[in-house]
Each structure stands twice: as structure tokens, then as C-alpha cells.
Amino acid sequence: MKKFWCLFLIAILLLGCADDPDAPIGVVTPAPETPAAVEATAVPETAEPDATPSPVPTETPAPEPTLSPEERLYDYIDGMTDAEKIGQLCMFGFTGTKEISADFKKILQEYRIGGVMLYGQNVSRTDSDGGFDGCAALTDSVRRANRSGIPLLIGIDVEGGRVTRFRWKKTLSSARTLGKKNDPDKAREQFRYIADGLSSAGINMDLAPCLDISEAPGETFLGTRIISSDSDVAAEIGLACIEGLHDGGCLSVVKHFPGHGGTNADSHESTPVVNKSYDALADYDLVPFREALGTADGVLVAHILYPKIDDRRIASLSEAFIDGLLRGELGYEGVVMSDDFRMNGLRQQTSLKNGAVQFILAGGDLILCGANHSYQREILKGLTEAVENGTIGADRLNESVYRILSAKMKTGWDPFENED
């Protein structure tokens, strides 16, 4: 019986180790924890997570592309109305010596005219100071009347000799005298003196020098306004005159492209006809202009017919002369101005309305017309109709406005000064 109980105890011990064969005999292996047991197991406390969320990284926006000066100015022009652009194409005259006339003030403000031209009638040269103070008051009244937000070009033609407009303390030598002296320093000094005087009177553009040349200057209506018969002398002295004007802060418009020296006719009275070939012009008449184009701020085109080059249109209305020769072959990028639209050289060829449109389509920019307000309104009417009906396209209009505003920037105007 004692032996039976011993065997019974051994059997029980062997059954207790069956779940874990590696467990040492006599050690009971605990039962594995059930999921409920795991959930019941106490979890040690940990610190609460930070309440402030981590910043989410953001992408840095790409910088705006930097516009070129040309693109910025075209952006400015895009913000202008067509009427404002048309006004910039005009440089008109008026009467008065101390105050802008009421009639012209109305035109200036109604059409946002961009430029004014002074003539001898606007200067009281008999005043004790030669007319400078009175002219300063006049240009100030014009600027105060301007409503366009864009400053005016205010021009005059002071060449020396018999074309001086004011009474100057120093004698102004004629172009012919400067050419005979053939001293660029003297020419530069004289035109620096002219620019200083004009600037004091509120004028920022001088329609000078004449770059016309002739083998017989005395036989032309220009006479002593021609620098020389020698194209190289005319080029060198003419360039010095331009530099002098720039030294005094004044823009220079050279004239009368492509040259008025080949005729004794006066384009104020009739339409001159010059029977020169292109080669003859290129070898002689164009030499001074070619040298000046890299420096001049403007080029004034003459009302002259050159039938061997364009037998239908005078130079001032000719695409062959303006867009083809001046802009294309000679590479000129500045302002192209017409001669005065009051002159018979133009009015014998076409109407003022058609002439204004043809000048712009030919590649011109700035239409000059003195103190005849009915003529001025005809010009404005022609331009307005042509822009409205698409004859003058937006791109063509903007090109001219761009060149004119670029010239105004040379006088110190900054169209971007109020930008952020």
C-alpha cells in the first residue's frame, strides 16, 4: 500500500511538467497571460505629450521675375488710355508770353497733350533780361495746366546766328561761323551756354542743330543755318553741339532729315523736290545724320519729296524714309518728329488728318504743329479715328509712346517712383 502512494505522487509530478518539457522537474510553469490579463496589467504613467504642435514646414514662394526697364515702361503704358497715348504723340504751339492762352489750355487738358513748342512769339526778348524770366513764368503756367500726370516736353529752336529767340548776353555764333572755325570745343561750349539758358526758362528740348549740308549753302533758304559744305566738318561740329546741349540738361532734336540742302525751295511755302538718288544721299547728305544718330534724342523729318526714292510721299510721310532708312538701315531708335504741320510743304500733299495718320504709320512718333488750334484739332481727330478703327494698331501706338516717354525719362522723370 505504501508503494502505491509513492507511484501516485510521481505520476502527478510528471503530469504538471507536461506543458514545458524544458522546465526542471518539480517547478510548475505559470500559465501564459491571456489578452484580458495583459489589459489588466498596470501601465506606468508617462509625461503628457506637448500641447504645442510642431510647425508644418511651408514652401517658400518663387520670387517674382524681375522685369527689364523696357518691360516696366511697357507695363506703365498698358495702364494708359488710348486718349492719353494719342495726346503724347502731339507737340503743339500756342500764343502768349507770360501765361498759357485759354484756348490752348482747353486743348491741353481735354486731350492730355504731351508736348508744347515755343516760338519767337512766345518770348518777350525786349524785356530787360532778354525774355528768360517771362518765359519761365510761361512754362510754369503750362506745367500747372497739365493734367496728364506725365511731364511735358517743352521745346524751342535756338540754333545761334539769326535763330536765337531770346536776347542773349553772349553773341551766339551761327552754324556757318561754327563750321568755319571748325572747333568742336567752341561749338560744345556755345550749346552748353544755350542749354543753361533754356533750362532756366523751363525748356527741356532744343530743335537743334541743323545737320543739313549743301555745296552752295547761300543758295538754300537755310543759308547760315548750315554748318558746312564738308560733310565731315558738319558731322563733327554737329555732334559737339548735341553734347553741349546734353551737358546743360537739354534734349537735342537734329534736323531736317534726310537733308534740306539739296534745294533752294522753302518747305514753309511749297513742297521742295530733290532729284537725288539714294546713293547720292548716302554719300553726302546723310553723313552728318549718321554720325549723330547714336547721340541725338530726336530727329526731325522734312516735308520734301525725293521722287527717286519715294515718288508718292514726302519724306515726313514716307515709310521708305522713316521706317526703312532711318529706323531700319541707320538703326535709329529714338523719337522721330515731323516738321511743322502748318507748312505748305505738307499741306499741299495731303489733309492734316491723313497726314497725321500717315506720319505715324510710316514710323514717326511726335507731330509738331504751331499755334493754329483748328489744325491741332484736325490732327487729333485723325489720330483718334485711326486708333478707334484699328488703322493705327495698339502695338504701333505703344511703340511711339514708349519712345516719347523714354525721352522724358532723360529729363529726370521717373514713372516708377511711387511704386512699392
C-alpha positions as CSV (number, residue, x, y, z in Angstrom):
1,M,0.0,0.0,0.0
2,K,2.8,2.4,0.8
3,K,4.4,1.6,-2.6
4,F,1.1,2.6,-4.3
5,W,1.0,6.1,-2.9
6,C,4.6,6.7,-3.9
7,L,3.8,5.8,-7.5
8,F,0.7,8.0,-7.4
9,L,2.7,11.1,-6.3
10,I,5.3,10.5,-9.0
11,A,2.6,10.4,-11.7
12,I,1.1,13.7,-10.5
13,L,4.5,15.4,-10.7
14,L,5.1,14.2,-14.2
15,L,1.7,15.5,-15.4
16,G,2.5,19.0,-14.0
17,C,5.6,19.3,-16.3
18,A,4.0,18.2,-19.5
19,D,3.3,21.8,-20.7
20,D,7.0,22.7,-20.6
21,P,9.3,19.9,-21.3
22,D,12.4,22.0,-20.5
23,A,11.2,23.1,-17.1
24,P,13.1,21.5,-14.3
25,I,11.3,18.7,-12.7
26,G,9.4,19.8,-9.6
27,V,9.0,23.5,-10.9
28,V,5.5,24.4,-12.0
29,T,5.4,26.6,-15.2
30,P,3.0,29.5,-14.9
31,A,0.1,29.6,-17.4
32,P,0.5,32.1,-20.3
33,E,-1.2,35.5,-19.9
34,T,-4.5,35.9,-21.7
35,P,-5.3,39.2,-23.6
36,A,-7.5,40.1,-20.7
37,A,-4.6,39.7,-18.3
38,V,-2.4,41.9,-20.5
39,E,-5.1,44.6,-20.5
40,A,-5.3,44.4,-16.7
41,T,-1.6,44.8,-16.3
42,A,-0.8,48.3,-14.9
43,V,1.0,50.6,-17.3
44,P,3.4,53.0,-15.8
45,E,2.4,56.7,-16.1
46,T,4.3,58.7,-18.7
47,A,4.6,62.5,-19.3
48,E,1.7,64.1,-21.2
49,P,2.6,64.9,-24.8
50,D,3.5,68.6,-25.6
51,A,0.3,70.5,-26.3
52,T,2.0,72.8,-28.9
53,P,2.0,71.1,-32.4
54,S,5.2,71.0,-34.3
55,P,5.3,73.7,-37.1
56,V,4.4,72.4,-40.5
57,P,7.1,73.3,-43.0
58,T,5.9,75.6,-45.8
59,E,7.3,76.0,-49.3
60,T,9.0,79.4,-50.0
61,P,7.2,81.0,-52.9
62,A,9.3,81.5,-56.0
63,P,10.4,85.1,-56.4
64,E,8.6,87.3,-58.9
65,P,10.6,87.5,-62.2
66,T,12.4,90.8,-62.4
67,L,11.1,93.0,-65.3
68,S,13.6,94.8,-67.5
69,P,13.4,98.6,-67.7
70,E,11.7,98.2,-71.1
71,E,9.1,95.8,-69.8
72,R,8.4,98.1,-66.8
73,L,7.8,101.0,-69.1
74,Y,5.5,99.0,-71.4
75,D,3.6,97.9,-68.3
76,Y,3.1,101.6,-67.4
77,I,1.9,102.3,-71.0
78,D,-0.6,99.4,-70.7
79,G,-2.2,101.3,-67.9
80,M,-2.8,104.4,-70.1
81,T,-6.0,105.0,-72.0
82,D,-5.9,105.4,-75.8
83,A,-6.7,109.1,-75.4
84,E,-3.7,109.6,-73.1
85,K,-1.5,107.8,-75.6
86,I,-2.7,109.9,-78.5
87,G,-2.0,113.1,-76.5
88,Q,1.6,112.0,-76.1
89,L,2.0,112.0,-79.9
90,C,1.4,115.7,-80.2
91,M,3.7,118.8,-79.7
92,F,1.6,121.9,-80.2
93,G,2.2,125.6,-80.1
94,F,0.1,128.4,-78.6
95,T,0.0,132.2,-78.1
96,G,1.1,134.1,-75.0
97,T,4.3,135.3,-73.4
98,K,3.6,135.1,-69.7
99,E,0.5,132.8,-69.4
100,I,-0.9,129.9,-71.4
101,S,-3.8,131.0,-73.6
102,A,-7.3,129.9,-72.6
103,D,-7.9,128.2,-75.9
104,F,-4.8,126.1,-75.7
105,K,-5.3,125.3,-72.1
106,K,-8.6,123.7,-73.0
107,I,-6.9,121.6,-75.7
108,L,-4.0,120.7,-73.4
109,Q,-6.3,119.4,-70.7
110,E,-9.0,117.9,-72.9
111,Y,-6.6,115.8,-75.0
112,R,-3.8,115.3,-72.5
113,I,-1.3,116.8,-74.9
114,G,2.2,115.6,-74.1
115,G,4.4,118.4,-75.5
116,V,4.4,122.1,-76.3
117,M,6.5,124.1,-78.7
118,L,7.5,127.7,-78.2
119,Y,8.2,130.1,-81.0
120,G,9.5,133.6,-81.2
121,Q,6.0,135.0,-80.5
122,N,6.2,133.3,-77.0
123,V,9.3,135.2,-75.9
124,S,9.5,138.9,-74.9
125,R,13.1,139.4,-76.0
126,T,12.8,143.1,-75.4
127,D,12.4,142.5,-71.6
128,S,15.3,143.7,-69.6
129,D,16.6,140.2,-69.1
130,G,16.1,139.2,-72.7
131,G,12.8,137.3,-72.1
132,F,14.1,134.5,-69.8
133,D,12.0,135.4,-66.7
134,G,8.9,135.8,-68.7
135,C,9.4,132.5,-70.5
136,A,10.0,130.8,-67.1
137,A,6.6,132.2,-65.9
138,L,5.0,130.9,-69.2
139,T,6.4,127.4,-69.0
140,D,5.4,127.3,-65.3
141,S,1.8,128.2,-66.2
142,V,1.8,125.4,-68.9
143,R,3.1,122.8,-66.4
144,R,0.4,123.8,-63.9
145,A,-2.2,123.4,-66.5
146,N,-1.0,119.9,-67.4
147,R,-3.5,117.2,-66.2
148,S,-1.9,114.1,-67.7
149,G,0.3,113.1,-64.8
150,I,3.1,112.8,-67.3
151,P,5.5,115.8,-67.6
152,L,5.6,117.8,-70.7
153,L,8.3,118.1,-73.3
154,I,8.7,121.9,-73.8
155,G,10.7,122.7,-76.9
156,I,12.1,125.7,-78.8
157,D,14.6,126.1,-81.7
158,V,17.7,128.1,-80.7
159,E,20.5,127.5,-83.2
160,G,22.6,130.6,-83.0
161,G,23.0,133.3,-85.7
162,R,19.6,134.5,-86.8
163,V,17.6,131.9,-84.8
164,T,18.1,132.8,-81.2
165,R,14.5,133.6,-79.9
166,F,15.9,135.3,-76.7
167,R,18.3,138.2,-76.3
168,W,21.4,136.6,-75.0
169,K,24.2,138.3,-73.1
170,K,26.8,136.5,-75.2
171,T,26.7,136.5,-79.0
172,L,25.6,133.2,-80.4
173,S,27.6,132.3,-83.5
174,S,25.7,131.0,-86.5
175,A,26.1,127.4,-87.5
176,R,28.1,128.6,-90.5
177,T,30.5,130.5,-88.3
178,L,31.0,127.5,-86.0
179,G,31.7,125.4,-89.1
180,K,34.3,127.8,-90.4
181,K,36.0,127.9,-87.0
182,N,35.9,124.1,-87.1
183,D,36.4,124.0,-83.3
184,P,34.3,121.3,-81.6
185,D,35.2,122.8,-78.1
186,K,33.8,126.2,-79.1
187,A,30.6,124.6,-80.5
188,R,30.2,122.5,-77.4
189,E,30.7,125.5,-75.1
190,Q,28.2,127.6,-77.0
191,F,25.5,125.0,-76.8
192,R,26.2,124.3,-73.2
193,Y,25.5,128.0,-72.7
194,I,22.3,127.8,-74.7
195,A,21.1,124.8,-72.7
196,D,21.8,126.5,-69.4
197,G,19.7,129.5,-70.6
198,L,16.8,127.3,-71.9
199,S,16.8,125.2,-68.7
200,S,16.5,128.4,-66.6
201,A,13.4,129.3,-68.7
202,G,11.8,125.9,-68.1
203,I,12.6,124.5,-71.6
204,N,13.9,120.9,-71.9
205,M,14.3,120.4,-75.6
206,D,16.1,122.3,-78.4
207,L,15.3,121.7,-82.0
208,A,19.0,122.0,-83.0
209,P,21.4,121.7,-84.6
210,C,20.7,121.7,-88.3
211,L,22.7,118.9,-89.9
212,D,21.7,119.8,-93.5
213,I,24.6,120.3,-95.8
214,S,25.0,121.9,-99.2
215,E,27.7,122.5,-101.7
216,A,26.2,126.1,-102.0
217,P,24.6,126.9,-98.6
218,G,23.9,130.5,-99.7
219,E,21.6,129.3,-102.4
220,T,19.4,127.5,-100.0
221,F,16.7,129.0,-97.8
222,L,18.7,127.8,-94.7
223,G,21.8,129.9,-95.6
224,T,24.0,130.4,-92.5
225,R,22.0,127.8,-90.6
226,I,24.1,125.2,-92.5
227,I,27.3,124.3,-90.7
228,S,29.4,123.4,-93.7
229,S,29.6,122.1,-97.2
230,D,32.0,119.5,-95.9
231,S,30.0,116.5,-94.5
232,D,32.8,115.5,-92.1
233,V,33.0,119.0,-90.6
234,A,29.3,119.2,-90.3
235,A,29.2,115.9,-88.6
236,E,31.9,116.8,-86.0
237,I,30.6,120.2,-85.2
238,G,27.0,119.0,-85.1
239,L,28.0,116.2,-82.6
240,A,29.7,118.8,-80.4
241,C,26.5,120.9,-80.4
242,I,24.5,117.9,-79.2
243,E,27.0,117.2,-76.5
244,G,26.8,120.8,-75.3
245,L,23.0,120.6,-75.0
246,H,23.3,117.4,-73.0
247,D,25.9,118.9,-70.7
248,G,23.3,121.6,-69.9
249,G,20.5,119.1,-69.3
250,C,18.6,119.8,-72.6
251,L,17.4,117.3,-75.2
252,S,18.6,117.7,-78.8
253,V,16.5,117.2,-81.9
254,V,18.6,117.3,-85.1
255,K,17.0,118.4,-88.4
256,H,16.0,118.3,-91.3
257,F,16.3,114.6,-92.2
258,P,17.3,113.5,-94.8
259,G,18.7,116.9,-95.7
260,H,17.3,120.2,-96.9
261,G,20.5,121.4,-98.6
262,G,19.7,119.9,-102.0
263,T,17.1,122.5,-102.9
264,N,16.6,126.3,-102.8
265,A,12.9,125.9,-102.2
266,D,11.4,126.7,-98.8
267,S,9.2,123.9,-97.4
268,H,7.3,126.6,-95.4
269,E,6.0,127.9,-98.7
270,S,5.9,124.9,-101.0
271,T,6.9,121.2,-101.4
272,P,10.5,121.1,-102.4
273,V,11.5,118.3,-104.8
274,V,15.1,116.9,-104.7
275,N,16.1,114.6,-107.5
276,K,18.8,112.8,-105.7
277,S,19.3,109.1,-105.7
278,Y,19.7,107.0,-102.6
279,D,23.4,106.6,-103.2
280,A,23.9,110.4,-103.6
281,L,22.1,111.0,-100.3
282,A,24.1,108.2,-98.5
283,D,27.5,109.5,-99.8
284,Y,26.8,113.1,-98.8
285,D,23.6,114.4,-97.2
286,L,23.3,111.5,-94.7
287,V,26.8,111.6,-93.4
288,P,26.2,114.1,-90.5
289,F,23.0,112.4,-89.5
290,R,24.6,109.0,-89.5
291,E,27.2,110.3,-87.1
292,A,24.7,111.9,-84.8
293,L,22.1,109.2,-84.5
294,G,23.8,107.5,-81.6
295,T,23.6,110.7,-79.5
296,A,20.6,112.7,-80.7
297,D,17.4,112.4,-78.7
298,G,15.2,113.2,-81.7
299,V,15.3,113.5,-85.5
300,L,13.0,116.0,-87.3
301,V,12.0,114.8,-90.8
302,A,11.5,117.3,-93.6
303,H,8.5,117.9,-95.9
304,I,10.5,117.2,-99.0
305,L,9.8,114.9,-102.0
306,Y,12.6,112.7,-103.2
307,P,10.9,111.0,-106.2
308,K,13.9,108.7,-107.0
309,I,13.4,107.1,-103.6
310,D,9.7,107.5,-103.0
311,D,7.7,109.2,-105.8
312,R,4.4,109.2,-103.9
313,R,5.1,110.6,-100.5
314,I,7.2,113.3,-99.0
315,A,9.9,112.1,-96.5
316,S,7.8,113.0,-93.5
317,L,5.0,110.7,-94.6
318,S,7.2,108.0,-96.2
319,E,7.7,104.6,-94.7
320,A,10.7,104.2,-97.1
321,F,12.4,107.1,-95.4
322,I,11.3,106.8,-91.7
323,D,10.8,103.1,-91.1
324,G,13.1,101.8,-93.9
325,L,16.0,104.2,-94.0
326,L,16.1,106.0,-90.6
327,R,15.0,103.2,-88.4
328,G,15.9,100.2,-90.5
329,E,19.2,100.8,-92.3
330,L,20.6,103.5,-90.0
331,G,19.2,101.8,-86.8
332,Y,17.8,104.9,-85.1
333,E,15.7,104.0,-82.0
334,G,14.9,107.5,-80.7
335,V,12.0,109.9,-81.2
336,V,11.1,110.8,-84.8
337,M,9.4,114.2,-85.1
338,S,7.7,115.8,-88.0
339,D,8.4,119.3,-89.3
340,D,5.6,121.7,-88.6
341,F,2.2,120.6,-89.9
342,R,1.3,124.2,-90.7
343,M,3.9,124.3,-93.5
344,N,2.7,124.2,-97.1
345,G,5.3,121.5,-97.8
346,L,2.9,119.1,-96.1
347,R,-0.5,120.7,-96.6
348,Q,0.0,120.8,-100.4
349,Q,0.3,117.0,-100.3
350,T,-2.5,115.8,-98.1
351,S,-5.0,116.7,-95.4
352,L,-3.9,117.3,-91.9
353,K,-6.0,114.3,-90.7
354,N,-4.5,111.9,-93.3
355,G,-1.0,113.4,-92.8
356,A,-1.1,112.7,-89.1
357,V,-2.1,109.1,-89.6
358,Q,0.4,108.6,-92.5
359,F,3.3,110.0,-90.4
360,I,2.6,107.5,-87.5
361,L,2.2,104.6,-89.9
362,A,5.4,105.5,-91.6
363,G,7.3,105.1,-88.3
364,G,7.0,108.7,-86.9
365,D,6.3,109.5,-83.2
366,L,5.8,113.2,-82.5
367,I,3.7,115.5,-84.6
368,L,4.7,119.2,-84.5
369,C,2.1,121.9,-85.1
370,G,2.3,125.5,-84.1
371,A,-0.3,127.9,-82.8
372,N,-3.2,127.0,-85.1
373,H,-5.8,125.3,-82.9
374,S,-8.1,124.3,-85.7
375,Y,-5.2,122.5,-87.3
376,Q,-4.4,120.9,-84.0
377,R,-7.9,119.6,-83.6
378,E,-7.9,118.1,-87.1
379,I,-4.7,116.3,-86.3
380,L,-6.2,114.9,-83.0
381,K,-9.4,113.9,-84.9
382,G,-7.4,112.0,-87.5
383,L,-5.4,110.1,-84.9
384,T,-8.4,109.3,-82.7
385,E,-10.4,107.9,-85.6
386,A,-7.4,105.8,-86.8
387,V,-6.8,104.3,-83.4
388,E,-10.5,103.6,-82.9
389,N,-10.9,101.8,-86.3
390,G,-7.6,100.0,-86.0
391,T,-5.8,101.7,-88.8
392,I,-3.2,102.6,-86.1
393,G,-2.9,99.3,-84.2
394,A,-2.2,99.1,-80.4
395,D,1.4,97.9,-80.9
396,R,2.2,100.7,-83.3
397,L,0.7,103.3,-80.9
398,N,2.6,101.8,-77.9
399,E,5.9,101.9,-79.8
400,S,5.7,105.6,-80.3
401,V,4.5,106.3,-76.7
402,Y,7.4,104.2,-75.5
403,R,10.0,106.3,-77.4
404,I,8.4,109.6,-76.2
405,L,8.2,108.5,-72.6
406,S,11.8,107.2,-72.8
407,A,12.9,110.7,-73.9
408,K,11.0,112.3,-71.0
409,M,12.8,110.0,-68.6
410,K,16.1,111.5,-69.8
411,T,14.8,114.9,-68.4
412,G,14.6,113.3,-64.9
413,W,11.1,112.0,-64.8
414,D,10.7,108.6,-63.1
415,P,7.3,106.9,-63.8
416,F,8.0,104.3,-61.2
417,E,8.9,106.5,-58.2
418,N,5.6,105.8,-56.4
419,E,5.7,102.0,-56.9
420,D,6.0,99.9,-53.7
